[in-house]
Amino acid sequence: MMGGYNMGGGMGGGGIIIMLIFAALVVIPFWRLLPKFGIPNWVSLVSIIPLGALILLWVMAFRDKLDGGRG
């Protein structure tokens, strides 16, 4: 039992709760912000994946450039 982890490799019940809290802390701001950029709310679920969150941030940052300066 090295490092306090069991040999089963699982995180236990506490780890799942922490992951759900982290997912909520990431998804909720995207859920509120994306409609202001003309993107549907459900796309915020992509932000659970770290690379997905980075891509969404880029899309939000350069949205005016993609629309040709409109809006």
Secondary structure, DSSP 8 states (H G I E B T S, - for coil): -GGG--TT---HHHHHHHHHHHHHHHHHHHHHHGGGGT--GGGGGGGGSHHHHHHHHHHHHTHHHHTTS--
